[in-house]
Amino acid sequence: MQTRTFLLWIAGASLAVLSLAPVVSTQSDEEHGEEPELAIAMSQLQYFTHKLALSIEARNAELARFYLHETEETAESIRDGIPEYEGMRIGALVGSMLMPHVERLEELLANPDWDAVDRALATAVDSCNACHVATEHGFIVIEFERGANPYLQSFAPRAGG
């Protein structure tokens, strides 16, 4: 019982920490003349994209559409809220390199052809890596590890739904 209580406490604490982190903190930083923290925004983009990938892998269209929406909102926040970071045009790159792939995934998930969805997701991730190269951060490589689910969440479709 103590182990279960401890694990529930850890899960709750983790959720609390995540909920405190803004999607993209731009206003307060800009008001003080500081650049918004791109690494935090990108980690949130990776978080939602990872859950999107797990939803697609589980062939759960409803959950994939949900996480695609969260991915899209985060990408839009980066595009609109971080136009430039350390001299790099981050907003424009996210807009031109990632957003078309997000929109394509949105189209494909309306009536999923899972092979096409898999290819579109892989292409979207490739665009992330291409952006990292373009911004001199090619050492950051995003890749899929099929079946790796670190979350306390099932991504399988609900029975009967």
Phi, psi and omega in degrees: 000320180296321180297316180297315179299317180297316180295320177295322178296316179299314180299316180296317179296320179297316178296321179298317179296315179298321182291336179281336181280121180292153179303306174214112181273097182247321187296307183295323179293317181293325179297330180264009178076017179256149174286142175297156183276102183295323182300322179294314179298318180292326178292326176291323176297317178295319180303308181290324179293324177296316178294325174300313180298319179293324177294319178293316179301324179278356181061041180253091185298319181298312180291323178298318178297321178299309182288333173295319178300315179296320177299314181297315179299318180294316178297319178296322177296321177292313181303314185273330187263344180229071182298327180217144178215121181048044176081000180258140181276072186298312182304312181294321179293317177298318179297319184269329185264326184258315189302322177300327179287325176296315179296322178295317177298322178300315178299313184292327182282351177297317175219084194297127161257102193300327178295318178292322178297316178302315181295319181295320177295317178299321178293322177298316179294322175301323180292327175298314180294324177294323177293320177300319178296315182296334181257020177062033176234036181299347177286348174267110184240122178265132179213161179273141168233094185304137176080359181271105180241101181274000186266152174275061185208141171270139178254000180291145175298149177287142178297132179077006183230000000 
